[in-house]
């Protein structure tokens, strides 16, 4: 049973760890994607799937290495899983599936060109990324797999870069309202002053 759980944890973290890289293909090139006649997803989705395979293959040799052996680690893990699920649910409130999927970044004529700053986004600008982090930390703490921890650290580093780029793209798209929002609401961690943004 625990063998399969660790297998799922490794694969989940391998996939989650590529999410910032996926968005790094979008935000720096948003203007270019918007002028493309073909759907950018025809290129982006296959490339993202390839990233999953590369992440899994690159980390496979270390899937047996664990930092500790205890079932107690699943107590905080369950709390983090639940927190992540709540954040996902709250993130979808007043935010369409098209917005969550990045269509406003990729298509200038998309009708969802609006800045959402209420609900969960009144406390954290990027709640979906916080939810991703909670899920990865849950798998890492629960299984104690070194590979999960390494993939989580990788996602945090690339995520910090990606958030800066996303903020720049949003500021370009929404102007002063987004600048004011960015100054008053932290990027990922609620309660962290805006001066310490990612």
N, C-alpha and C positions, 0 to 999 in steps of 0.2 A: 504493500500500500504506500509506504513512505517513498519507495523507489519511484513510483509513478508520480507522486506529488512533487518530488524534486525534479523530475523530467519536465513536468508542466511548468514549474517555477522557472527553470532555466530557459525554456522556450518563450514563456511570457516575457521574461526580462530581456531576452534577445530581441523580441519584437518591439517592446516598449523603448528600448535603448536607441532604436532607429527613428523614433518620432521626431526628435529635434533635427536630425539630418534631413528628413523629409521636408520639414518646414524651411530648412536652410536652402533648399532647392527652390523655394517659392519666394520668400520675402526679398532677398537681394535682387531678384529678377522680376518683381511684380509687374513693372511697366511693360517689360518684354512679353510676359505671358498674356497680358491683357490685349496686346496687339496681334496675337497669334490667331490665325483663322481656324486652326484645328484645336480641339480640346486639349489643354495641357496635360490632362489626366491620362491621355493615351501614352504619354511619355513617362509621367511621374509615377503612376501606379506600378507598372512593370519594374521600374528602377527601384521603387521602395520594396517590392517583393524580393528583388535581388539582394537588397540590403539585409533583409531578414535572414536569407540563406547564408550570406557572408558572416553576419554576426554569430549565427549558430555554429557554422563550421569553424570559425576562428576560435571560439571559446569551448568547443566540445572536449578537448583534451583535459580540461580542468573541472569537468562537471562532477567529479567524485570528491573534490577537496572541500571539506567543511571546517569551519572555525570552531564549532562546538557541537555537542550532542545533547539536546534536551527537548522534551516536549513542551516545557513551560514557555518556550519562545513563541509558541503559537498564540498565547494570550494577547501580547501586544500586536501580533500580526493580525489577528481577527479584528481588533480595534481599528487598525490602519486600513484593512480591507473595507470595513463599514464606513469609515470616514471618506475614503475614496469614492465609494458608491453614492454617498450622500452628496458629495461635491459634484459628481457627474450629473446627478438628478437636478441639483440647483443650477448647474451651468447651462442646462437646456432650457431653463425658464426664461422666456422673452428672447431666446436666442434660437434661430431656426437651424435646421439640419444643414442648410446651405451655408450658413455662417460658420457652423462648426467644421464643415468640410472645406472651408477656404474659398468658396466661390467668389465672394466679394474681392478677394485679393487677385483672383485669376481672370475675372470677367468684369470689365468696367461698366457694362450695361446691366449687371445683376441688380435687382431691386432691393436687395438687403444691404444697401450702403448706408448703414446707420450705426451710430455709436451707442452702445448699451452700457450704462454706468450705474444701474440700480440693481436691486437684488443682491446676489452673492458678489457681483462685480463692484458693489459699493465698498467692499472690504478687501478684495484682492482682484487685480486686473486680469490675471490669467488663471482662473480656478480650474480649468481643465488640466493645465500642466501640473498644478498642485495635486489634483486627483491622480494623475499618472505617477507622480512621485510617491504618493501614499501607497499605491498598489505595488510599485517596485520595492519600496522599503518593507512592505508586508511580506513579500516573497523572500526578500533577503534575510530579514530577521527570523521568519518562521523556519526556513530551511537551513540557515547559516552557511549556505553555499558561497564559497569565495567568488565563483563566477557571477552569481547574482549581485553581490556587492560591487564587483568590478564593473559590471554593466550599468548598475545604478550610478556609480561615480562618473562613468563615461557620459551617461545621459544628463547628469547634472552639469557637467562642464560644457557639453555642446548645447544644452538647454539654456545656459546663461548667455551664450553668444547669440543663440536664436531669438531669445526674448529681447535682447537689445535691438536686433534687426527688425523684429516684428514691431516693437515700439516706434522705431524710426519710420517704418512703412505706415503705421497707423497715424502718426503725427503728420506725415506728408498728405495722407488722405483726408484727415479730419481737422487739421490745423490747430488753432488755439484751444478749442474745447478739449482736444485730447491732451495738449500740453498741461492744461490746468488739472485734468483728471489724473495724469501721470504724477504730478507733483503731490497730489493729496491721497492717492491710493497706492499701497505697495504692490509690487509685481506679483509675487508668489506667496510670501509668508505674511499672513495677517498679523498686525501688531508691530511689524518692523517699519520704522519711520521711512518715509519716501526718500530721505537723503541716503539711505542705505540700499537703494534699489539694485536689482541684479543688473 
